Amino acid sequence: MTTLKSPSKFRIAIVGAGLGGLLFALFLQKHAEDIEVDIYESAHELTELGAGVAMWPRVWELIKYLGLEEELLEISGSSRAGAPNFVFEKADEAQSVYIHTFPAPAQTFHRADLQKLLAKHLRAYDRIQYAKRLASYTEPASESDPIVLKFRDGTEATCDVLVGCDGIKSAVRRTMYTRMADEAEANGQAEEATRLRAMNDPIWSGCVAYRGLIPAGQLENSDRKEALVPRIVIGKHKNVVIYPISGGEIVNVVAFVETPGGRGTHYSGPWVSTSTTEEVAQQFSGWAPIIRTLVNSWTNPTVWAIHTAAELPTFVKGRVVLLGDAAHAMTPHQGSGAGQAFEDGLILSSLLAHPSVNLKTISRALKIYDDVRRPFAQNIQRVSDLTGSMYHLHEMGWEKVSAEESMAGQYPPELLSAWGQRMSELLVWVSEGDSLKAREQVVSLLESTLA
Ligand SMILES: Cc1cc2nc3c(=O)[nH]c(=O)nc-3n(C[C@H](O)[C@H](O)[C@H](O)COP(=O)(O)OP(=O)(O)OC[C@H]3O[C@@H](n4cnc5c(N)ncnc54)[C@H](O)[C@@H]3O)c2cc1C
């Protein structure tokens, strides 16, 4: 018995129920009544890590579009009075130096609150199938054959369209690019095969991030007041992002430390491990008082090696599509990885839901997704890297200032104002709410392509 309102035109398998996969499922639900969805997640339950996530106006617009704004503000305890603005400071010296306040506000949430809400809004029949770790898939032999999904537990499932939302170590991407490399090899293109195989490997950004949550009530009054102002503080080779979540009850802190020359080298340790307060405190000794207070208040910091995905030559092969970190994992310096996954979901669902798209015409819809989303998201990958380089004072003349000079406040003051100006330019796109306009444009493009 079908549970859809209309007969199904095709069946989509979403692999991965992270923020990207869940939002994509919700967009499909909003846009299509004739698409069946199965969601496969490797974890035994939804367990978003204990950390915050920020959403710029461009992304918040999508939450509103899905009608989730009120409920999200309710469960997160966030202010309805308006989201706060991030303050930029230089803090690798005895006292923080104010640079500027970014004009666009950001909504900040506990990831678990967000994920719970998204999962709650899935249709009853789109429920997630847990403990299903995809190992690989088999491509269909013909237009009408299904794709066969193979799971690590030995079971199989089928679908018409496979959307890999399985994060930076994506099994969907690995299968897709291994197949493309094998095909290149079979055609005698050995160099191309090597290039394609390399697309499977995440790239170490040269940075680690210490992450942790601090109960605001644990801080002295004056420190608490300061810690509840969202801020991005910069310094030579390091920066810290601080913002309140859960209605100001928790302070989310992420402290980035760069290994000079580390970018693109192999990171030999585990990607996520536990750290100690002493280790983080040592990294930030000599920084402004609020930073030292916060890093000393951490009880169980974790340390993450920040990796990115290579710039892929395509997000699509046949009826298999990559979305979110599986397609374009980026450094977190623009706070935009999840936002870009949401934009992928908006565009892909709009194309697939179009009444003219069926198994005969789907290749044209997927080509538009790749043509539109890949250049956009890959540009944000590059801008995120540049932003990290700005935060760590390697750009705009700062490269001539040593760590010692930076910490001693020995630098021309005009370097700071030029830095602030450039940073505003790099972030301006996040305040532009034009992703819904992009949706209208791709639908028109699809209609003219299929006319
Ligand atoms: C320190 C840090 C701070 C960040 N801050 C922000 C921010 O403020 N704003 C923002 O927009 N972005 C931020 N990001 C980026 C953001 O977290 C990611 O871009 C986003 O979570 C990607 O979502 P995703 O669903 O594509 O992938 P993931 O969140 O990685 O989800 C993938 C899902 O797939 C599942 N899975 C994996 N493999 C398989 C398999 N083989 N079979 C089945 N299931 C599988 C996983 O269990 C997981 O549930 C930050 C990132 C970091 C590291």
PDBQT file of the ligand as one rigid body, heavy atoms in Angstrom, charges set to zero:
ROOT
HETATM    1  C1  LIG A 501      34.410  22.965  13.859  1.00  0.00    +0.000 C 
HETATM    2  C2  LIG A 501      33.309  23.065  12.850  1.00  0.00    +0.000 A 
HETATM    3  C3  LIG A 501      32.372  24.092  12.944  1.00  0.00    +0.000 A 
HETATM    4  C4  LIG A 501      31.368  24.227  11.970  1.00  0.00    +0.000 A 
HETATM    5  N1  LIG A 501      30.468  25.248  12.081  1.00  0.00    +0.000 NA
HETATM    6  C5  LIG A 501      29.528  25.425  11.117  1.00  0.00    +0.000 A 
HETATM    7  C6  LIG A 501      28.583  26.497  11.209  1.00  0.00    +0.000 A 
HETATM    8  O1  LIG A 501      28.578  27.262  12.173  1.00  0.00    +0.000 OA
HETATM    9  N2  LIG A 501      27.687  26.649  10.197  1.00  0.00    +0.000 N 
HETATM   10  C7  LIG A 501      27.655  25.796   9.110  1.00  0.00    +0.000 A 
HETATM   11  O2  LIG A 501      26.829  25.994   8.202  1.00  0.00    +0.000 OA
HETATM   12  N3  LIG A 501      28.525  24.762   9.019  1.00  0.00    +0.000 NA
HETATM   13  C8  LIG A 501      29.448  24.545   9.991  1.00  0.00    +0.000 A 
HETATM   14  N4  LIG A 501      30.314  23.490   9.911  1.00  0.00    +0.000 N 
HETATM   15  C9  LIG A 501      30.205  22.546   8.775  1.00  0.00    +0.000 C 
HETATM   16  C10 LIG A 501      29.066  21.557   8.997  1.00  0.00    +0.000 C 
HETATM   17  O3  LIG A 501      29.211  20.929  10.244  1.00  0.00    +0.000 OA
HETATM   18  C11 LIG A 501      29.057  20.491   7.901  1.00  0.00    +0.000 C 
HETATM   19  O4  LIG A 501      29.261  21.084   6.647  1.00  0.00    +0.000 OA
HETATM   20  C12 LIG A 501      27.710  19.774   7.892  1.00  0.00    +0.000 C 
HETATM   21  O5  LIG A 501      27.469  19.162   9.133  1.00  0.00    +0.000 OA
HETATM   22  C13 LIG A 501      27.694  18.733   6.772  1.00  0.00    +0.000 C 
HETATM   23  O6  LIG A 501      26.488  18.024   6.822  1.00  0.00    +0.000 OA
HETATM   24  P1  LIG A 501      26.324  16.679   5.994  1.00  0.00    +0.000 P 
HETATM   25  O7  LIG A 501      24.957  16.198   6.317  1.00  0.00    +0.000 OA
HETATM   26  O8  LIG A 501      26.703  16.907   4.583  1.00  0.00    +0.000 OA
HETATM   27  O9  LIG A 501      27.431  15.680   6.568  1.00  0.00    +0.000 OA
HETATM   28  P2  LIG A 501      27.546  15.049   8.015  1.00  0.00    +0.000 P 
HETATM   29  O10 LIG A 501      27.090  16.002   9.051  1.00  0.00    +0.000 OA
HETATM   30  O11 LIG A 501      28.928  14.518   8.131  1.00  0.00    +0.000 OA
HETATM   31  O12 LIG A 501      26.505  13.842   8.015  1.00  0.00    +0.000 OA
HETATM   32  C14 LIG A 501      26.780  12.640   7.344  1.00  0.00    +0.000 C 
HETATM   33  C15 LIG A 501      25.844  11.574   7.889  1.00  0.00    +0.000 C 
HETATM   34  O13 LIG A 501      26.039  10.384   7.133  1.00  0.00    +0.000 OA
HETATM   35  C16 LIG A 501      26.227   9.282   7.999  1.00  0.00    +0.000 C 
HETATM   36  N5  LIG A 501      27.086   8.340   7.267  1.00  0.00    +0.000 N 
HETATM   37  C17 LIG A 501      28.418   8.443   7.028  1.00  0.00    +0.000 A 
HETATM   38  N6  LIG A 501      28.840   7.414   6.287  1.00  0.00    +0.000 NA
HETATM   39  C18 LIG A 501      27.751   6.639   6.046  1.00  0.00    +0.000 A 
HETATM   40  C19 LIG A 501      27.562   5.430   5.309  1.00  0.00    +0.000 A 
HETATM   41  N7  LIG A 501      28.578   4.809   4.681  1.00  0.00    +0.000 N 
HETATM   42  N8  LIG A 501      26.313   4.891   5.258  1.00  0.00    +0.000 NA
HETATM   43  C20 LIG A 501      25.260   5.512   5.887  1.00  0.00    +0.000 A 
HETATM   44  N9  LIG A 501      25.396   6.656   6.591  1.00  0.00    +0.000 NA
HETATM   45  C21 LIG A 501      26.631   7.224   6.660  1.00  0.00    +0.000 A 
HETATM   46  C22 LIG A 501      26.863   9.878   9.248  1.00  0.00    +0.000 C 
HETATM   47  O14 LIG A 501      26.652   9.059  10.379  1.00  0.00    +0.000 OA
HETATM   48  C23 LIG A 501      26.135  11.217   9.335  1.00  0.00    +0.000 C 
HETATM   49  O15 LIG A 501      24.922  11.107  10.040  1.00  0.00    +0.000 OA
HETATM   50  C24 LIG A 501      31.305  23.312  10.885  1.00  0.00    +0.000 A 
HETATM   51  C25 LIG A 501      32.226  22.260  10.803  1.00  0.00    +0.000 A 
HETATM   52  C26 LIG A 501      33.211  22.123  11.780  1.00  0.00    +0.000 A 
HETATM   53  C27 LIG A 501      34.197  20.991  11.660  1.00  0.00    +0.000 C 
ENDROOT
TORSDOF 0
